[in-house]
Amino acid sequence: MTMLQNWTTYHPPQNPPLELRAGRIEVSPASDDGAQQWDEFALSHPESRFCHLWGFKKTLQEAYGFAVTYLKLTVSGKLVGVFPSVAFRRSGHLISQPFVEYGGPLVSDLPPAQYVQLPSLLLAEADKAGCGSVLIRGGQGAESLADSPFARREVLQTYGELDLWEKSDPWKAVTHQARNCVKQARKAGLRTEIFSGPQAVAGAFYDLYLGSMKRLSVPPHSKRFFQSLAFNLGDRLVACWAFLGERPVAVLLGGCTQPRIHLFVMASDHRDWKIRPNDLVNWGVIEWASSQGIRHVDFGSASTSEQSRFKQKWGARLLPYAHTYLNRSTKISPSLRNHSRTVFLQKLLWNYLVPVPATKILGPMIRKQLP
């Protein structure tokens, strides 16, 4: 079983000194020299996800060539927050973050007098990046941004999170239904293994992923995206694989910070669904996370009742999931929901007209335009 190494933790002061309380917040681009300090700060924050880490920045640059804007927030020279984002001039948004469900600023020890300055400062950075607005996905821990006259927060759905720190026995944390599914998978001869770094996305991973994305009518990432992510996140990219004999049949991929593992790719061979490989890899992640001292398993957002029930089956509680939109003219801000007929038709055409081998070529090209 893979064990995580070098889990560094940064502990900000519990009672900020007077110069922090009285100083003015400043926003400036973060440099490669500050990558370690950035990650130490992000890893210490209770709401951090892997998309807040410096390695995700490098992946976005290497795999897609994006104009990445990682901003540090300081008061009197002290780091009090980080804001990862990418400029999408075509849509006019500075997005935090693309391709994942979360983003937004992580702040610590920032008094209200300085916090209220954030929306204006972030909009100023959006202007510099050639964007007129800021779109924040998730933004857990930054809900107070919505109090700004420049902000609009819209709850879109829910996300599921299992609190492992409250559970002495993770097996008892999941429902009776989930335990039966795991037992069924094991009885059928399935077994799991945990891999991290490049091994997490090696072998059959990309073929399983392409097939799953085709069934979901979602353009896939390139293989290079996952290889870059594995290199830049190292042991923080973790996958639970299910095997039937020596044949891989399912994989669940997640990114780790000290507080949590965020699950973001589920891929499997549909021919084996009857023996419950998807259930087994979910349990495998929970069991592994508990052994590593990880406090939360984030199952991601749920847009349908079926997805909600699946997450609740594993003991996850459903919490509000929102996007926050910053714009100086909130009167013209569009709804953050997207239920257009055009998107539906695009998915339909993708599912029925594009063969799987072609998706690995066309998918990344489309993905780059749909962050």
VEXDREN-2710 file (C-alpha; in Angstrom, 1 decimal):
% VEXDREN-2710
k/r/px/py/pz
1/MET/0.0/0.0/0.0
2/THR/1.3/3.4/-0.9
3/MET/2.1/5.7/2.0
4/LEU/2.3/9.4/1.6
5/GLN/5.7/11.0/2.3
6/ASN/6.7/14.5/3.3
7/TRP/3.4/15.8/4.5
8/THR/4.5/19.2/5.6
9/THR/2.1/21.4/7.5
10/TYR/2.3/25.2/8.0
11/HIS/0.7/26.6/11.1
12/PRO/-0.3/30.3/10.9
13/PRO/-0.5/32.2/14.1
14/GLN/-3.7/31.9/16.1
15/ASN/-3.7/35.5/17.2
16/PRO/-2.3/37.7/14.4
17/PRO/-0.1/40.5/15.6
18/LEU/-1.2/44.1/15.5
19/GLU/0.6/44.9/12.2
20/LEU/-1.5/42.2/10.5
21/ARG/-4.7/43.6/12.0
22/ALA/-3.9/47.2/11.1
23/GLY/-2.1/46.6/7.8
24/ARG/-3.5/46.8/4.3
25/ILE/-4.0/43.7/2.2
26/GLU/-1.9/43.5/-1.0
27/VAL/-2.3/41.2/-4.0
28/SER/0.6/40.3/-6.2
29/PRO/1.7/37.5/-8.6
30/ALA/3.4/34.5/-7.0
31/SER/6.7/33.4/-8.4
32/ASP/8.3/30.0/-8.6
33/ASP/10.6/31.0/-5.8
34/GLY/7.6/31.1/-3.5
35/ALA/6.2/27.7/-4.6
36/GLN/7.1/25.9/-1.3
37/GLN/5.6/28.7/0.9
38/TRP/2.5/28.6/-1.3
39/ASP/2.0/24.9/-0.8
40/GLU/2.8/25.0/2.9
41/PHE/0.1/27.6/3.3
42/ALA/-2.5/25.8/1.1
43/LEU/-1.9/22.5/2.8
44/SER/-2.5/24.0/6.2
45/HIS/-5.9/25.4/5.2
46/PRO/-8.9/23.4/6.3
47/GLU/-10.7/23.9/2.9
48/SER/-7.8/23.2/0.6
49/ARG/-8.1/20.9/-2.5
50/PHE/-5.4/19.6/-4.7
51/CYS/-6.3/22.3/-7.3
52/HIS/-5.0/24.9/-4.9
53/LEU/-1.5/23.5/-5.1
54/TRP/1.4/24.7/-7.1
55/GLY/1.6/21.4/-9.0
56/PHE/-1.8/22.0/-10.5
57/LYS/-0.5/25.3/-11.9
58/LYS/2.4/23.6/-13.6
59/THR/0.0/21.0/-15.1
60/LEU/-2.3/23.7/-16.6
61/GLN/0.7/25.3/-18.2
62/GLU/2.4/22.2/-19.4
63/ALA/-0.7/20.4/-20.7
64/TYR/-2.8/23.3/-22.1
65/GLY/-0.5/26.3/-22.2
66/PHE/-2.9/28.4/-20.2
67/ALA/-2.2/31.9/-18.9
68/VAL/-2.1/31.0/-15.3
69/THR/-2.5/33.7/-12.6
70/TYR/-1.5/32.6/-9.1
71/LEU/-1.9/35.5/-6.7
72/LYS/-0.5/35.7/-3.2
73/LEU/-2.3/37.9/-0.5
74/THR/-0.1/39.6/2.0
75/VAL/-0.5/42.0/4.9
76/SER/2.6/43.8/6.1
77/GLY/4.7/41.4/4.1
78/LYS/3.1/38.3/5.7
79/LEU/1.3/35.7/3.6
80/VAL/-2.3/35.6/4.6
81/GLY/-3.9/34.0/1.5
82/VAL/-3.5/32.4/-1.9
83/PHE/-5.7/32.7/-5.0
84/PRO/-5.1/30.3/-7.9
85/SER/-6.8/31.2/-11.3
86/VAL/-6.5/31.1/-15.1
87/ALA/-7.4/33.9/-17.5
88/PHE/-9.9/32.9/-20.1
89/ARG/-10.1/36.1/-22.3
90/ARG/-12.5/34.5/-24.7
91/SER/-15.2/34.3/-22.0
92/GLY/-13.9/37.3/-20.1
93/HIS/-13.5/35.4/-16.9
94/LEU/-10.6/34.9/-14.5
95/ILE/-11.6/31.4/-13.4
96/SER/-10.6/29.7/-10.2
97/GLN/-10.2/26.8/-11.1
98/PRO/-10.7/25.2/-14.5
99/PHE/-11.4/21.5/-15.0
100/VAL/-12.3/20.9/-11.3
101/GLU/-15.2/21.7/-9.0
102/TYR/-13.3/24.0/-6.6
103/GLY/-11.2/27.1/-6.4
104/GLY/-11.3/30.5/-4.8
105/PRO/-9.1/32.2/-2.3
106/LEU/-7.7/30.4/0.8
107/VAL/-7.3/33.0/3.5
108/SER/-6.1/32.8/7.1
109/ASP/-6.1/35.4/10.0
110/LEU/-7.6/38.0/7.7
111/PRO/-9.7/40.5/9.7
112/PRO/-13.1/41.6/8.2
113/ALA/-11.8/45.1/7.5
114/GLN/-9.2/43.6/5.1
115/TYR/-11.4/40.8/3.8
116/VAL/-14.0/43.2/2.4
117/GLN/-11.3/44.6/0.1
118/LEU/-10.7/41.3/-1.6
119/PRO/-13.4/41.5/-4.4
120/SER/-12.1/44.8/-5.6
121/LEU/-8.5/43.7/-5.6
122/LEU/-9.4/40.4/-7.4
123/LEU/-11.3/42.4/-10.1
124/ALA/-8.3/44.7/-10.5
125/GLU/-6.2/41.6/-11.2
126/ALA/-8.8/40.3/-13.6
127/ASP/-8.5/43.6/-15.5
128/LYS/-4.7/43.1/-15.7
129/ALA/-5.2/39.6/-17.1
130/GLY/-7.6/41.0/-19.8
131/CYS/-10.8/39.7/-18.1
132/GLY/-13.6/41.8/-16.8
133/SER/-14.9/39.4/-14.2
134/VAL/-14.0/36.6/-11.7
135/LEU/-15.7/33.2/-11.6
136/ILE/-15.0/31.2/-8.4
137/ARG/-16.0/27.5/-8.3
138/GLY/-16.9/26.1/-4.9
139/GLY/-15.0/28.6/-2.8
140/GLN/-15.5/26.8/0.5
141/GLY/-14.2/29.0/3.2
142/ALA/-14.7/32.2/1.2
143/GLU/-18.5/32.5/1.4
144/SER/-18.2/36.1/2.9
145/LEU/-17.1/37.3/-0.6
146/ALA/-20.8/37.2/-1.5
147/ASP/-21.4/40.2/0.9
148/SER/-19.6/42.5/-1.5
149/PRO/-21.8/44.6/-3.9
150/PHE/-19.6/43.3/-6.7
151/ALA/-20.5/39.6/-5.9
152/ARG/-23.2/37.2/-6.7
153/ARG/-23.2/33.7/-5.1
154/GLU/-25.5/31.1/-6.6
155/VAL/-26.0/27.7/-5.0
156/LEU/-26.1/25.2/-7.9
157/GLN/-26.3/21.8/-6.2
158/THR/-24.7/19.9/-3.4
159/TYR/-21.4/18.1/-2.8
160/GLY/-20.8/15.1/-0.6
161/GLU/-18.1/14.9/2.1
162/LEU/-17.4/12.1/4.5
163/ASP/-15.8/13.3/7.8
164/LEU/-13.4/10.5/8.7
165/TRP/-12.0/12.3/11.8
166/GLU/-15.4/11.7/13.5
167/LYS/-15.3/7.9/12.7
168/SER/-13.2/5.5/14.7
169/ASP/-14.2/2.7/12.4
170/PRO/-14.7/3.7/8.7
171/TRP/-16.5/0.4/8.0
172/LYS/-19.3/1.5/10.4
173/ALA/-19.4/4.9/8.8
174/VAL/-20.8/3.6/5.5
175/THR/-24.4/2.3/5.1
176/HIS/-25.5/-1.3/5.2
177/GLN/-26.2/-1.1/1.5
178/ALA/-22.6/0.0/0.8
179/ARG/-21.1/-2.8/3.0
180/ASN/-23.2/-5.3/1.0
181/CYS/-21.9/-4.0/-2.3
182/VAL/-18.3/-4.3/-1.1
183/LYS/-18.9/-7.9/0.1
184/GLN/-20.5/-8.7/-3.3
185/ALA/-17.5/-7.3/-5.1
186/ARG/-15.0/-9.3/-3.0
187/LYS/-17.1/-12.5/-3.3
188/ALA/-16.9/-12.1/-7.1
189/GLY/-13.0/-12.1/-6.8
190/LEU/-12.3/-8.4/-7.0
191/ARG/-9.3/-7.0/-5.1
192/THR/-8.0/-3.4/-4.8
193/GLU/-4.6/-1.8/-4.8
194/ILE/-3.5/1.8/-4.0
195/PHE/-1.1/3.6/-6.3
196/SER/0.3/7.1/-6.3
197/GLY/2.2/9.5/-8.6
198/PRO/2.8/8.2/-12.1
199/GLN/1.7/4.7/-11.2
200/ALA/-1.8/6.0/-10.3
201/VAL/-2.4/6.8/-14.0
202/ALA/-0.3/4.1/-15.7
203/GLY/-1.3/1.0/-17.6
204/ALA/-5.0/0.8/-18.5
205/PHE/-5.9/4.1/-16.9
206/TYR/-6.3/6.1/-20.0
207/ASP/-8.3/3.5/-21.9
208/LEU/-10.7/3.1/-19.0
209/TYR/-11.0/6.9/-18.7
210/LEU/-11.7/7.3/-22.5
211/GLY/-14.5/4.8/-22.4
212/SER/-16.1/6.3/-19.3
213/MET/-15.9/9.8/-20.8
214/LYS/-17.5/8.6/-24.0
215/ARG/-20.4/7.1/-22.0
216/LEU/-20.8/10.4/-20.2
217/SER/-20.6/12.4/-23.4
218/VAL/-17.8/14.4/-21.9
219/PRO/-14.7/15.4/-24.0
220/PRO/-11.7/13.8/-22.3
221/HIS/-8.4/15.3/-21.2
222/SER/-5.2/14.4/-23.0
223/LYS/-3.0/11.6/-21.7
224/ARG/-0.4/14.3/-21.2
225/PHE/-2.7/16.1/-18.7
226/PHE/-2.7/13.1/-16.3
227/GLN/1.0/12.4/-16.8
228/SER/1.8/16.0/-16.0
229/LEU/-0.5/16.0/-13.0
230/ALA/1.1/12.8/-11.7
231/PHE/4.6/14.2/-12.0
232/ASN/3.7/17.6/-10.4
233/LEU/1.6/16.3/-7.6
234/GLY/3.7/13.2/-6.9
235/ASP/2.3/11.1/-4.0
236/ARG/-0.6/13.5/-3.6
237/LEU/-2.2/12.0/-6.7
238/VAL/-3.7/8.7/-5.5
239/ALA/-5.7/6.0/-7.2
240/CYS/-7.5/3.0/-6.0
241/TRP/-7.6/0.2/-8.7
242/ALA/-9.9/-2.8/-8.8
243/PHE/-8.6/-6.0/-10.4
244/LEU/-10.4/-9.2/-11.5
245/GLY/-7.5/-11.5/-11.5
246/GLU/-4.8/-9.5/-13.2
247/ARG/-7.2/-7.5/-15.3
248/PRO/-7.9/-3.9/-14.2
249/VAL/-11.6/-3.2/-14.3
250/ALA/-12.0/0.1/-12.4
251/VAL/-10.0/3.1/-11.0
252/LEU/-10.9/6.0/-8.8
253/LEU/-8.5/8.9/-8.9
254/GLY/-8.2/11.6/-6.3
255/GLY/-5.9/14.5/-5.2
256/CYS/-4.8/14.8/-1.6
257/THR/-4.1/17.7/0.7
258/GLN/-3.5/17.1/4.5
259/PRO/-7.2/17.8/5.3
260/ARG/-8.8/15.7/2.5
261/ILE/-8.8/13.7/-0.6
262/HIS/-10.9/15.0/-3.4
263/LEU/-12.1/12.3/-5.8
264/PHE/-12.4/13.6/-9.4
265/VAL/-12.1/10.8/-11.9
266/MET/-14.1/7.5/-11.8
267/ALA/-13.4/5.1/-14.7
268/SER/-14.4/1.5/-15.2
269/ASP/-15.2/-1.3/-17.7
270/HIS/-19.0/-1.3/-18.0
271/ARG/-19.0/-5.0/-18.7
272/ASP/-18.1/-5.7/-15.1
273/TRP/-20.5/-3.3/-13.4
274/LYS/-22.6/-6.3/-12.2
275/ILE/-19.9/-7.3/-9.8
276/ARG/-19.6/-3.8/-8.2
277/PRO/-16.1/-2.6/-9.0
278/ASN/-17.1/1.1/-8.6
279/ASP/-18.3/0.4/-5.1
280/LEU/-15.2/-1.5/-4.2
281/VAL/-12.8/1.3/-5.3
282/ASN/-14.8/3.9/-3.3
283/TRP/-14.5/1.7/-0.2
284/GLY/-10.8/1.2/-1.0
285/VAL/-10.2/5.0/-1.0
286/ILE/-12.1/5.5/2.3
287/GLU/-10.1/2.7/4.0
288/TRP/-6.8/4.0/2.7
289/ALA/-7.6/7.6/3.7
290/SER/-8.5/6.6/7.2
291/SER/-5.2/4.8/7.5
292/GLN/-3.3/7.9/6.4
293/GLY/-5.0/10.2/8.9
294/ILE/-6.8/12.2/6.2
295/ARG/-9.8/13.9/7.8
296/HIS/-12.3/14.2/4.9
297/VAL/-13.2/12.3/1.7
298/ASP/-14.7/14.7/-0.8
299/PHE/-16.9/12.9/-3.3
300/GLY/-17.4/16.0/-5.4
301/SER/-20.6/17.7/-6.5
302/ALA/-24.0/16.0/-7.1
303/SER/-26.3/17.3/-9.8
304/THR/-28.8/14.4/-9.8
305/SER/-30.7/12.5/-7.1
306/GLU/-28.9/9.3/-8.2
307/GLN/-25.5/11.0/-7.6
308/SER/-26.7/12.3/-4.2
309/ARG/-27.8/8.8/-3.1
310/PHE/-24.5/7.2/-4.2
311/LYS/-22.5/9.7/-2.1
312/GLN/-24.8/9.3/0.9
313/LYS/-24.4/5.6/0.7
314/TRP/-20.8/6.1/1.8
315/GLY/-21.8/8.1/4.8
316/ALA/-21.2/11.5/3.1
317/ARG/-23.2/14.5/4.2
318/LEU/-24.6/16.7/1.4
319/LEU/-23.5/20.4/1.7
320/PRO/-24.3/23.4/-0.5
321/TYR/-22.2/23.8/-3.6
322/ALA/-22.0/27.2/-5.1
323/HIS/-20.3/29.4/-7.7
324/THR/-19.4/33.1/-6.9
325/TYR/-19.3/35.6/-9.7
326/LEU/-17.5/39.0/-9.2
327/ASN/-18.3/41.8/-11.6
328/ARG/-18.4/45.6/-11.2
329/SER/-21.8/45.6/-13.0
330/THR/-23.8/42.9/-11.3
331/LYS/-26.9/43.9/-13.3
332/ILE/-25.5/42.2/-16.4
333/SER/-24.0/39.2/-14.8
334/PRO/-25.3/36.0/-16.4
335/SER/-26.8/33.1/-14.5
336/LEU/-24.2/30.6/-13.5
337/ARG/-26.5/27.7/-14.4
338/ASN/-26.2/26.2/-17.8
339/HIS/-29.1/24.1/-19.0
340/SER/-29.1/25.2/-22.7
341/ARG/-30.5/23.0/-25.4
342/THR/-27.2/23.6/-27.3
343/VAL/-25.1/21.9/-24.7
344/PHE/-27.6/19.0/-24.7
345/LEU/-27.4/18.6/-28.4
346/GLN/-23.6/18.8/-28.4
347/LYS/-23.4/16.0/-25.9
348/LEU/-25.8/13.9/-27.9
349/LEU/-23.8/14.3/-31.1
350/TRP/-20.6/13.6/-29.2
351/ASN/-22.0/10.4/-27.8
352/TYR/-23.3/8.9/-31.0
353/LEU/-21.1/10.3/-33.8
354/VAL/-17.6/10.4/-32.3
355/PRO/-15.8/7.0/-32.1
356/VAL/-13.7/6.4/-29.0
357/PRO/-10.3/6.5/-30.9
358/ALA/-11.2/10.0/-32.2
359/THR/-12.1/11.3/-28.7
360/LYS/-8.4/11.2/-27.6
361/ILE/-7.6/13.7/-30.4
362/LEU/-10.7/15.9/-30.4
363/GLY/-11.4/15.8/-26.7
364/PRO/-8.4/17.8/-25.4
365/MET/-9.0/20.4/-28.2
366/ILE/-12.6/20.9/-27.0
367/ARG/-11.6/20.7/-23.3
368/LYS/-9.3/23.6/-23.7
369/GLN/-12.2/25.7/-24.8
370/LEU/-14.5/24.4/-22.0
371/PRO/-12.7/25.0/-18.7
END
